[in-house]
Structure formats: structure tokens, C-alpha cells
Amino acid sequence: TDEEESVMTVDLKKLIEKGDTSLDIQIMEGDSIYIPKAGLFYVTGEVKKPDAYKYEEGTTVIKAITMGGGFTDKAAKGRVKIIRKINGKEEVLEKVKMDEPVYPDDVIVVPESFF
């Protein structure tokens, strides 16, 4: 038999959270399912809980810092940096705005204030 191979992408978050039944498809024998690894970003430096955090669309620098427990007393709040891979190269974005979007694999660095 000539069975055509096709790829279908299903947003499970939309299916589960919004109940979008158009995404509720039946899995048949021979189907392959690929589930990508959840993206992470990292918050380090002068935050209370430096760690890796699960990326969610719409995360901003201030939300990431809040997830990291907020600034410590020593934090240089105006000098937050993002280390981001752009075209395979690590770039350092200096003095980023608090509403700057965060992307998977970003490293948010909160430096120490010297005052």
C-alpha cells in the first residue's frame, strides 16, 4: 500500500489547558511521537535562588529574576546582563531592560554592586 507520510504538530499545552479538541488526535499503530526537551534558562549572580528554570513563552528578565527569588541586597539592579547564543556564538547583552524577553538557554547574570 502507498501510505503517505505526514507530520503533525500538536500543542499539548493548548489541548490540556484550553480544551482545544481539534488537537485531540487518535494515535494509530506505526505512528511515531516526538516530544522535544523542555527549554531551560538560567539565573545566576546576586539572586536569592540561582538555578536553571523551565522556559515558558512570555518570560521577561524581571519574571526570571522573580523566579530566582528576587534580587539580593548586593545586586546591581541596573547592570543585569544576558548571555545568549546568537548564530552559534555567545553574545553578552549589557544593561538589559527588565521587560526584555528571555529565550531558552539564556543566562541572566545579576552582578554584585560595589556600593
CNS distance restraints for C-alpha pairs under 8 A (distance, minus, plus):
assign (resid  10 and name CA) (resid  23 and name CA) 5.98 0.50 0.50
assign (resid  11 and name CA) (resid  15 and name CA) 6.41 0.50 0.50
assign (resid  11 and name CA) (resid  23 and name CA) 7.23 0.50 0.50
assign (resid  12 and name CA) (resid  16 and name CA) 5.98 0.50 0.50
assign (resid  12 and name CA) (resid  23 and name CA) 7.76 0.50 0.50
assign (resid  13 and name CA) (resid  17 and name CA) 5.73 0.50 0.50
assign (resid  13 and name CA) (resid  18 and name CA) 7.74 0.50 0.50
assign (resid  14 and name CA) (resid  18 and name CA) 5.20 0.50 0.50
assign (resid  14 and name CA) (resid  19 and name CA) 6.77 0.50 0.50
assign (resid  14 and name CA) (resid  20 and name CA) 6.25 0.50 0.50
assign (resid  15 and name CA) (resid  19 and name CA) 4.88 0.50 0.50
assign (resid  15 and name CA) (resid  20 and name CA) 4.72 0.50 0.50
assign (resid  15 and name CA) (resid  21 and name CA) 6.44 0.50 0.50
assign (resid  15 and name CA) (resid  23 and name CA) 5.98 0.50 0.50
assign (resid  15 and name CA) (resid  24 and name CA) 6.89 0.50 0.50
assign (resid  16 and name CA) (resid  20 and name CA) 7.51 0.50 0.50
assign (resid  20 and name CA) (resid  24 and name CA) 7.44 0.50 0.50
assign (resid  27 and name CA) (resid  31 and name CA) 6.45 0.50 0.50
assign (resid  38 and name CA) (resid  54 and name CA) 6.80 0.50 0.50
assign (resid  38 and name CA) (resid  55 and name CA) 7.21 0.50 0.50
assign (resid  39 and name CA) (resid  54 and name CA) 6.04 0.50 0.50
assign (resid  39 and name CA) (resid  55 and name CA) 5.19 0.50 0.50
assign (resid  39 and name CA) (resid 104 and name CA) 5.07 0.50 0.50
assign (resid  39 and name CA) (resid 105 and name CA) 6.96 0.50 0.50
assign (resid  40 and name CA) (resid  52 and name CA) 6.24 0.50 0.50
assign (resid  40 and name CA) (resid  53 and name CA) 5.43 0.50 0.50
assign (resid  40 and name CA) (resid  54 and name CA) 4.58 0.50 0.50
assign (resid  40 and name CA) (resid  55 and name CA) 4.91 0.50 0.50
assign (resid  40 and name CA) (resid 104 and name CA) 5.23 0.50 0.50
assign (resid  40 and name CA) (resid 105 and name CA) 5.62 0.50 0.50
assign (resid  40 and name CA) (resid 106 and name CA) 7.88 0.50 0.50
assign (resid  41 and name CA) (resid  52 and name CA) 5.66 0.50 0.50
assign (resid  41 and name CA) (resid  53 and name CA) 5.45 0.50 0.50
assign (resid  41 and name CA) (resid  54 and name CA) 6.50 0.50 0.50
assign (resid  41 and name CA) (resid  55 and name CA) 5.99 0.50 0.50
assign (resid  41 and name CA) (resid 102 and name CA) 7.75 0.50 0.50
assign (resid  41 and name CA) (resid 103 and name CA) 6.99 0.50 0.50
assign (resid  41 and name CA) (resid 104 and name CA) 5.23 0.50 0.50
assign (resid  41 and name CA) (resid 105 and name CA) 4.67 0.50 0.50
assign (resid  41 and name CA) (resid 106 and name CA) 4.98 0.50 0.50
assign (resid  41 and name CA) (resid 107 and name CA) 6.00 0.50 0.50
assign (resid  41 and name CA) (resid 108 and name CA) 7.85 0.50 0.50
assign (resid  42 and name CA) (resid  50 and name CA) 7.55 0.50 0.50
assign (resid  42 and name CA) (resid  51 and name CA) 5.84 0.50 0.50
assign (resid  42 and name CA) (resid  52 and name CA) 4.37 0.50 0.50
assign (resid  42 and name CA) (resid  53 and name CA) 6.05 0.50 0.50
assign (resid  42 and name CA) (resid 105 and name CA) 7.01 0.50 0.50
assign (resid  42 and name CA) (resid 106 and name CA) 6.22 0.50 0.50
assign (resid  42 and name CA) (resid 107 and name CA) 4.62 0.50 0.50
assign (resid  42 and name CA) (resid 108 and name CA) 6.02 0.50 0.50
assign (resid  43 and name CA) (resid  47 and name CA) 7.57 0.50 0.50
assign (resid  43 and name CA) (resid  50 and name CA) 5.23 0.50 0.50
assign (resid  43 and name CA) (resid  51 and name CA) 5.66 0.50 0.50
assign (resid  43 and name CA) (resid  52 and name CA) 6.47 0.50 0.50
assign (resid  43 and name CA) (resid  53 and name CA) 7.68 0.50 0.50
assign (resid  43 and name CA) (resid  64 and name CA) 6.95 0.50 0.50
assign (resid  43 and name CA) (resid  65 and name CA) 6.76 0.50 0.50
assign (resid  43 and name CA) (resid  68 and name CA) 6.26 0.50 0.50
assign (resid  43 and name CA) (resid 107 and name CA) 5.90 0.50 0.50
assign (resid  43 and name CA) (resid 108 and name CA) 4.77 0.50 0.50
assign (resid  43 and name CA) (resid 109 and name CA) 6.21 0.50 0.50
assign (resid  43 and name CA) (resid 110 and name CA) 7.84 0.50 0.50
assign (resid  44 and name CA) (resid  50 and name CA) 4.69 0.50 0.50
assign (resid  44 and name CA) (resid  51 and name CA) 6.63 0.50 0.50
assign (resid  44 and name CA) (resid 107 and name CA) 7.27 0.50 0.50
assign (resid  44 and name CA) (resid 108 and name CA) 6.17 0.50 0.50
assign (resid  44 and name CA) (resid 109 and name CA) 5.09 0.50 0.50
assign (resid  44 and name CA) (resid 110 and name CA) 6.33 0.50 0.50
assign (resid  45 and name CA) (resid  50 and name CA) 6.77 0.50 0.50
assign (resid  45 and name CA) (resid 109 and name CA) 5.51 0.50 0.50
assign (resid  45 and name CA) (resid 110 and name CA) 4.77 0.50 0.50
assign (resid  45 and name CA) (resid 111 and name CA) 5.69 0.50 0.50
assign (resid  45 and name CA) (resid 112 and name CA) 7.25 0.50 0.50
assign (resid  46 and name CA) (resid  50 and name CA) 7.92 0.50 0.50
assign (resid  46 and name CA) (resid  71 and name CA) 6.01 0.50 0.50
assign (resid  46 and name CA) (resid  72 and name CA) 5.38 0.50 0.50
assign (resid  46 and name CA) (resid  73 and name CA) 8.00 0.50 0.50
assign (resid  46 and name CA) (resid  74 and name CA) 6.49 0.50 0.50
assign (resid  46 and name CA) (resid  75 and name CA) 5.00 0.50 0.50
assign (resid  46 and name CA) (resid  76 and name CA) 7.90 0.50 0.50
assign (resid  46 and name CA) (resid 109 and name CA) 7.88 0.50 0.50
assign (resid  46 and name CA) (resid 110 and name CA) 5.18 0.50 0.50
assign (resid  46 and name CA) (resid 111 and name CA) 5.98 0.50 0.50
assign (resid  46 and name CA) (resid 112 and name CA) 6.01 0.50 0.50
assign (resid  47 and name CA) (resid  65 and name CA) 6.93 0.50 0.50
assign (resid  47 and name CA) (resid  68 and name CA) 5.96 0.50 0.50
assign (resid  47 and name CA) (resid  69 and name CA) 6.20 0.50 0.50
assign (resid  47 and name CA) (resid  70 and name CA) 5.49 0.50 0.50
assign (resid  47 and name CA) (resid  71 and name CA) 4.51 0.50 0.50
assign (resid  47 and name CA) (resid  72 and name CA) 5.17 0.50 0.50
assign (resid  47 and name CA) (resid  75 and name CA) 7.29 0.50 0.50
assign (resid  47 and name CA) (resid 110 and name CA) 6.90 0.50 0.50
assign (resid  48 and name CA) (resid  68 and name CA) 6.18 0.50 0.50
assign (resid  48 and name CA) (resid  69 and name CA) 4.83 0.50 0.50
assign (resid  48 and name CA) (resid  70 and name CA) 5.98 0.50 0.50
assign (resid  48 and name CA) (resid  71 and name CA) 6.35 0.50 0.50
assign (resid  48 and name CA) (resid  72 and name CA) 5.81 0.50 0.50
assign (resid  49 and name CA) (resid  67 and name CA) 7.94 0.50 0.50
assign (resid  49 and name CA) (resid  68 and name CA) 4.65 0.50 0.50
assign (resid  49 and name CA) (resid  69 and name CA) 5.17 0.50 0.50
assign (resid  49 and name CA) (resid  70 and name CA) 7.80 0.50 0.50
assign (resid  50 and name CA) (resid  68 and name CA) 5.59 0.50 0.50
assign (resid  50 and name CA) (resid  69 and name CA) 7.92 0.50 0.50
assign (resid  51 and name CA) (resid  68 and name CA) 6.93 0.50 0.50
assign (resid  53 and name CA) (resid  67 and name CA) 7.72 0.50 0.50
assign (resid  55 and name CA) (resid  59 and name CA) 7.22 0.50 0.50
assign (resid  55 and name CA) (resid 103 and name CA) 7.12 0.50 0.50
assign (resid  55 and name CA) (resid 104 and name CA) 5.85 0.50 0.50
assign (resid  58 and name CA) (resid 101 and name CA) 6.72 0.50 0.50
assign (resid  58 and name CA) (resid 102 and name CA) 7.63 0.50 0.50
assign (resid  59 and name CA) (resid  63 and name CA) 6.01 0.50 0.50
assign (resid  59 and name CA) (resid  64 and name CA) 6.61 0.50 0.50
assign (resid  59 and name CA) (resid 101 and name CA) 5.96 0.50 0.50
assign (resid  59 and name CA) (resid 102 and name CA) 5.56 0.50 0.50
assign (resid  59 and name CA) (resid 103 and name CA) 7.78 0.50 0.50
assign (resid  60 and name CA) (resid  64 and name CA) 6.15 0.50 0.50
assign (resid  60 and name CA) (resid  98 and name CA) 6.78 0.50 0.50
assign (resid  60 and name CA) (resid  99 and name CA) 5.27 0.50 0.50
assign (resid  60 and name CA) (resid 100 and name CA) 5.41 0.50 0.50
assign (resid  60 and name CA) (resid 101 and name CA) 4.35 0.50 0.50
assign (resid  60 and name CA) (resid 102 and name CA) 5.21 0.50 0.50
assign (resid  61 and name CA) (resid  65 and name CA) 6.17 0.50 0.50
assign (resid  61 and name CA) (resid  97 and name CA) 7.44 0.50 0.50
assign (resid  61 and name CA) (resid  98 and name CA) 5.01 0.50 0.50
assign (resid  61 and name CA) (resid  99 and name CA) 5.92 0.50 0.50
assign (resid  61 and name CA) (resid 100 and name CA) 5.68 0.50 0.50
assign (resid  61 and name CA) (resid 101 and name CA) 6.34 0.50 0.50
assign (resid  61 and name CA) (resid 102 and name CA) 6.10 0.50 0.50
assign (resid  61 and name CA) (resid 108 and name CA) 7.45 0.50 0.50
assign (resid  62 and name CA) (resid  66 and name CA) 6.08 0.50 0.50
assign (resid  62 and name CA) (resid  98 and name CA) 4.95 0.50 0.50
assign (resid  62 and name CA) (resid  99 and name CA) 6.49 0.50 0.50
assign (resid  63 and name CA) (resid  67 and name CA) 6.15 0.50 0.50
assign (resid  64 and name CA) (resid  68 and name CA) 6.26 0.50 0.50
assign (resid  64 and name CA) (resid 102 and name CA) 7.76 0.50 0.50
assign (resid  64 and name CA) (resid 108 and name CA) 7.96 0.50 0.50
assign (resid  65 and name CA) (resid  69 and name CA) 6.58 0.50 0.50
assign (resid  65 and name CA) (resid  70 and name CA) 5.25 0.50 0.50
assign (resid  65 and name CA) (resid  71 and name CA) 6.97 0.50 0.50
assign (resid  66 and name CA) (resid  70 and name CA) 4.54 0.50 0.50
assign (resid  66 and name CA) (resid  71 and name CA) 7.85 0.50 0.50
assign (resid  71 and name CA) (resid  75 and name CA) 5.77 0.50 0.50
assign (resid  71 and name CA) (resid  77 and name CA) 7.58 0.50 0.50
assign (resid  71 and name CA) (resid 110 and name CA) 7.97 0.50 0.50
assign (resid  74 and name CA) (resid 112 and name CA) 5.49 0.50 0.50
assign (resid  74 and name CA) (resid 113 and name CA) 5.47 0.50 0.50
assign (resid  74 and name CA) (resid 114 and name CA) 7.84 0.50 0.50
assign (resid  75 and name CA) (resid 110 and name CA) 6.34 0.50 0.50
assign (resid  75 and name CA) (resid 111 and name CA) 6.04 0.50 0.50
assign (resid  75 and name CA) (resid 112 and name CA) 4.85 0.50 0.50
assign (resid  75 and name CA) (resid 113 and name CA) 5.39 0.50 0.50
assign (resid  76 and name CA) (resid  80 and name CA) 7.15 0.50 0.50
assign (resid  76 and name CA) (resid 110 and name CA) 6.64 0.50 0.50
assign (resid  76 and name CA) (resid 111 and name CA) 5.57 0.50 0.50
assign (resid  76 and name CA) (resid 112 and name CA) 5.28 0.50 0.50
assign (resid  76 and name CA) (resid 113 and name CA) 4.33 0.50 0.50
assign (resid  76 and name CA) (resid 114 and name CA) 7.99 0.50 0.50
assign (resid  77 and name CA) (resid 110 and name CA) 7.04 0.50 0.50
assign (resid  77 and name CA) (resid 111 and name CA) 7.89 0.50 0.50
assign (resid  78 and name CA) (resid  95 and name CA) 6.23 0.50 0.50
assign (resid  79 and name CA) (resid  94 and name CA) 6.87 0.50 0.50
assign (resid  79 and name CA) (resid  95 and name CA) 4.56 0.50 0.50
assign (resid  79 and name CA) (resid  96 and name CA) 7.29 0.50 0.50
assign (resid  79 and name CA) (resid 110 and name CA) 7.02 0.50 0.50
assign (resid  79 and name CA) (resid 111 and name CA) 6.69 0.50 0.50
assign (resid  80 and name CA) (resid  94 and name CA) 6.73 0.50 0.50
assign (resid  80 and name CA) (resid  95 and name CA) 5.17 0.50 0.50
assign (resid  80 and name CA) (resid  96 and name CA) 5.87 0.50 0.50
assign (resid  80 and name CA) (resid 108 and name CA) 7.13 0.50 0.50
assign (resid  80 and name CA) (resid 109 and name CA) 5.81 0.50 0.50
assign (resid  80 and name CA) (resid 110 and name CA) 4.85 0.50 0.50
assign (resid  80 and name CA) (resid 111 and name CA) 6.53 0.50 0.50
assign (resid  81 and name CA) (resid  92 and name CA) 6.72 0.50 0.50
assign (resid  81 and name CA) (resid  93 and name CA) 5.51 0.50 0.50
assign (resid  81 and name CA) (resid  94 and name CA) 4.74 0.50 0.50
assign (resid  81 and name CA) (resid  95 and name CA) 5.63 0.50 0.50
assign (resid  81 and name CA) (resid  96 and name CA) 5.89 0.50 0.50
assign (resid  81 and name CA) (resid 108 and name CA) 5.85 0.50 0.50
assign (resid  81 and name CA) (resid 109 and name CA) 5.11 0.50 0.50
assign (resid  81 and name CA) (resid 110 and name CA) 6.64 0.50 0.50
assign (resid  82 and name CA) (resid  92 and name CA) 5.78 0.50 0.50
assign (resid  82 and name CA) (resid  93 and name CA) 5.11 0.50 0.50
assign (resid  82 and name CA) (resid  94 and name CA) 6.85 0.50 0.50
assign (resid  82 and name CA) (resid  96 and name CA) 7.20 0.50 0.50
assign (resid  82 and name CA) (resid 106 and name CA) 6.45 0.50 0.50
assign (resid  82 and name CA) (resid 107 and name CA) 5.51 0.50 0.50
assign (resid  82 and name CA) (resid 108 and name CA) 4.60 0.50 0.50
assign (resid  82 and name CA) (resid 109 and name CA) 6.09 0.50 0.50
assign (resid  83 and name CA) (resid  90 and name CA) 6.49 0.50 0.50
assign (resid  83 and name CA) (resid  91 and name CA) 5.72 0.50 0.50
assign (resid  83 and name CA) (resid  92 and name CA) 4.57 0.50 0.50
assign (resid  83 and name CA) (resid  93 and name CA) 6.34 0.50 0.50
assign (resid  83 and name CA) (resid 106 and name CA) 5.84 0.50 0.50
assign (resid  83 and name CA) (resid 107 and name CA) 5.01 0.50 0.50
assign (resid  83 and name CA) (resid 108 and name CA) 6.53 0.50 0.50
assign (resid  83 and name CA) (resid 109 and name CA) 7.61 0.50 0.50
assign (resid  84 and name CA) (resid  90 and name CA) 5.55 0.50 0.50
assign (resid  84 and name CA) (resid  91 and name CA) 5.33 0.50 0.50
assign (resid  84 and name CA) (resid  92 and name CA) 6.41 0.50 0.50
assign (resid  84 and name CA) (resid  93 and name CA) 7.57 0.50 0.50
assign (resid  84 and name CA) (resid 105 and name CA) 7.05 0.50 0.50
assign (resid  84 and name CA) (resid 106 and name CA) 4.97 0.50 0.50
assign (resid  84 and name CA) (resid 107 and name CA) 6.64 0.50 0.50
assign (resid  85 and name CA) (resid  89 and name CA) 5.19 0.50 0.50
assign (resid  85 and name CA) (resid  90 and name CA) 4.38 0.50 0.50
assign (resid  85 and name CA) (resid  91 and name CA) 6.01 0.50 0.50
assign (resid  85 and name CA) (resid 105 and name CA) 7.66 0.50 0.50
assign (resid  85 and name CA) (resid 106 and name CA) 7.44 0.50 0.50
assign (resid  86 and name CA) (resid  90 and name CA) 6.26 0.50 0.50
assign (resid  86 and name CA) (resid  91 and name CA) 6.52 0.50 0.50
assign (resid  96 and name CA) (resid 100 and name CA) 6.62 0.50 0.50
assign (resid 102 and name CA) (resid 106 and name CA) 6.53 0.50 0.50
